[in-house]
Amino acid sequence: MSRGEAPMAHVLIIVQNLPVPLDRRVWLEAQALTAAGYKVSVICPKGPDDASRETIAGVDIYKYAPAPEADGFWGFALEFSYSWLRTAALSVEVWRRKRFDVIQACNPPDTYWLLGRLWRHRGVRFVFDQHDLNPELFISRFGIPKGTIRRLQQRALLWLERRTYATSDHVIATNESYRAIAMARGSLAEDSVTVVRSGPDTRAMRPVRPAGVGRRGGESLLVYLGVMGPQDNVDVLIDVTEELVQHRGRTGVRVALLGFGDCLEDLKREVERRGLERWIEFTGRVGASEISEYLSSSDIGLSPDRKTPLNDVSTMNKTME
């Protein structure tokens, strides 16, 4: 650094639901910040066989062992508490190595506002990178709240969201629908919320000459790419395959389901129960080259998301890809 040149600002990105660089939106954001001259560190959970500390493309990544798989509201509460504590401890480690100027907290969950407030006394600014609308996500997973407990849980999520908005120096929204909700529910000014869209990195994910790896002798290939959680409705694709194969005689079809998530094992068991293993393939976690191969080989891309309060206003990475 030459004399008189301002020191490079340091951004600490926090993400809980996926490891980095697997979380493609977060990784693209980290790369964009690095390209703009920022120092970037990331705190996230480990993926299978991930190292606890690594540096990729100039981004320092600090990882912790993920919490056990959550089940139900209290399971998620335990997961969020564990992840918050591990993240807070790692933020101290990052600070000791190199002080950061900004915390960029990606949700879900909406709990890192408290960490932002704890670091504020050190002059650290807090940016809320809103990937999901947690109150709507709650309804998509568990249905319209009925009964006192469910209503209290929903109100708690709305309260956490309001606390996050109130703590933020700036909010990043994934689309205009999220931006409008942030301004309405968070009472934020227009210039306090910026839309930052994400899409495939066309340098890594681009059409290729397909080798037909996913067809497995089939005449046509249908592909789903994305997380397989309760709100993603991947079970619909099993119904569709059964209809095509067993009722319409389309035995030449092949379906490849790329990705992982809370419902993966349940989906595999359901495919086996219905005797559809010949037609449906689960690839698990795959990289950019395999994704390009499957998508380039496919005839139809599948997006089974039902009409829900969350899906109605969300822009899905998997759809863009």
N, C-alpha and C positions, 0 to 999 in steps of 0.2 A: 504494500500500500504506500503510495507516494505521500510526501509531506503535505498536510492540509486536506487530504482526502478523507471524507467521512467514513467511519467504520461501517462495515457491512451489517445491516440489521439481521437479527436472528429470530426466526419464526419457529415456534414449537407447535406441531400439529398433533392433536390427540384424536384417536379413533378407537372405538371399542369393538364394533361388531365384526370386523374383518382384519386380518393381517395385511401389512403393506410389504411389497407392492401389489399383492393380490387385489386389494381394493383399488380398482382402476381409477375411479374419480379422484381419490386422495392422492394416488401416485401422479396423475396428470397435474394436479394442483401443486404438488411438491416440485415436480420438474419445471413447471411454469415459474414458480418463485425462484428456483435456483437459476434459471435462465435470465431472470430479471435482476440478478445480483444479490439475492438474499441468501443467508445461511439458513438451512432448513434441518430440523430434527423432527423425528416422529416417534411417538409412543403408541404402541398397539399390542394386541395379543399375539402369541406365537401361532404359526401354522405348523403342520406336521414337519418334523425334522428341521425347523427353523433354528437359527442361532439366536442367543439372547442379545447380542450386539453385532451389528454389521453396518457397513457403509456401502451404499449402492448409488452410483452416478452422483456422488457428492452429497447424498442425503444420509445423515446418521440416524439409524433406526434402533430404538430400544424396545425390547419385547419382553413380555411376562407370560408365564404359563396361564392359559385361559381358564376361566372358572368352569366347573362341571356344567353339563348341559342343563339349561333351565326348563322347568315344567310348571306352568301356572304363574299367577301373579307374584306369589311369595318366592318362588324359585327365581324369577327375574329380579326381584328386590335383592335377594342374596347375591346374585351374579353382579348386579350393578354396584353393590356395596364393596364386594371384593375387588372388582375392576377399578373402582374409584380409588381405593386405598393403594393398590399397586401402581396406578398411574401417578398419584400424588407423590409416592416415594421416588419414582423414577424422575419426576419433574425436578426434585431436589438434586438428583444425580446429574441431570442435564445442566442445571444451573451452575453446579460446582465446576463442571467442565468448561462451559461457556454460557455466560448470562444471556437470556433471551429477552426480546423486547415485546413479543406478541405471543399469546396463546390462541391458536385457532382450533376450536373444539368442534368436532364433527359428531352429530347425533345419528341414531339413538345411542344412549339415553340422554335425557335433558337434565343431567346431574352435575355437569362440570362447571356450571356457573359459580358454584361455591369455591372451586379451585381457582377460578378467575378472580374472585373477590379476595382470596387469601394471598394471591400474588400481586394484587393491585398496589399494596403498600410498598412494593419494590419498583413501582413504575411500569409494570407490565400491562399492556392493553389486551382486551379480550374480544375476539372475533368469533361469532357463532356461525358455523357452517352447517346450515340446516338441511340435512339429507332426507329426513322423514318428518311427517307430522305425527307425533306420538299419540295424541288423542284419537286421531283417525285410524292410526295403526292398531290401537287397542280395540276399536270397534270392528275392524277387519278381521282380527284374530279371534275375538271373544264374543262378538255380536253386540247389539244395542244393550247397554247396561240395564239390568233388571234387578231390583233388590237394593237394599241399603249399601251392602259391601261393595258391589260393583259400581254403584254411583259414586261412592267415596273414592274408589280407585281412579275412576275417570276424572273426578275433580282434582285429585292429587296430580295427575298428569298435566292437566291444564295449569295448575299452580306452578309446577316445575317449569313448564314452557314459559309462563309469564316471568318467572324469576330469571330465566336465561335471557329473554329479550331485554329485561330491565338492566341486567349486568353488562350486556354487550356494548362495546364501543361501535361495532358495526355488525351487520348481519349479511351473510351470503345466502341467497336463495337459489334453488335449482331451476326455477321457472317463474313466470309472471303470476301464476296461481299461488305459489308459495309466498311470493313477495307481497301479494295483496293480503294474505292471511296474516303475515308478520306485521304489516302496518295496522290491520284491524285489531287483531287479538293482542298485539304488543304495543299498540298506540305509538308506533314508530313513524318518524318523518320519512318522506319519500327518499331523501338523500342518505338515510341511514340503512337502506337495504339495497343491495346490488345483486342482480341476477348473474350468476356464473354458470353457464351451461357446460355439460360434459358430453363427450361422445368418443367413439373409437379413435385410438391413435393409428392413423392410416399408414404410418411407417411400419408398424408391427402387425396390424390386423387389416389385411387387404386381400382382395380376390387372388387366388392362385389357381394353377391348372390342377384340378382335383384328381387324386388317385382313386377316388371312390371307396375310401376305407370304411365309410359308415354304412354303405349299402348292404354289405354282407349278402350279396347275391340278389338283392331286391331290385325291383323295377323303379321305385321312387323312394326318396329319402325325405323325412320330415324331421326338423331339428328344433329343440328347445335349448336355450342357453340362459342360465341364471341361477339364482338362489332358489332352494326348494323349501320354503317355509309354509306354514299354514295359510298365510295370506296370498301365496303365489299360485294356488289352485292347480298345481301340476297333476293332481289326481284326475282332473278333467281329461288330460291327455290319455290316460289309461282307458277311460270310458270311450273316447274317440277311436282309439286303436281297436278296442273290442268291437265297436260298431262297424268299423271298416272291414275288419278281418272276418269276424264270425257272422255278421248279418248282411254285409254287402259283398262278400266274397273277394275283397281286395287283398288277397294273400301275398301280393308282390310288394306291399308297402313295408318300409322299415322306419322305425322311429328311434332317434338318438336323443337322449336327455343328458345334456352337458351341465355339470355343476354339482353342488352339494347343499346341505342345509338340514334343519331339524327333522324334516319329513323323509329324508332319503331312504332310510332303512325301512320305514313303513311302506313307502312306495315300492320298493323292491319286493317286499313280502306280498303286496297286493298283486303285482305282476305275476309272481310265481303262483299265487292262489288261483288266478284266472287262466293260467297256462299260456301266457303271452310272451314268454322269454324269447321265443324265436323271432318276435317282431319288435321288441323293445329292448334297447341297449342303454345301460347307465355307464357313463364314462368316468364319473367322479370329477375331481378337480383336474382341469386341463389348462395348458398354457396357450399363448397366443398362436403358435404354429398349428397346434391341433384344432383350435377354434377356427382358424382360417381354412383349414382343410375340410372340416365338417360343414361349415357354412358355404364354402365354394362347391361342395358336393351336393348340397341339399337342393330340393325342388321347392320346398315350402318352409318358412320359418314360423314357429308356433309361439303365440302369446296368449295363454289361457286365463289371464287376469279377469276376474268377474267385476261387475259394476259395484264398487264399494266407495265409501267416502274418501278413502286414501287413493285408490286407483284413479278416481275421477279427476284428481288434480295433480297427479304425479307424472313425471317424465322418466321412463325406465331406461337405464343403460342398455338392458338386454334388447329392448325394442330398437334403439339406435343402432346397435351392432347388427 
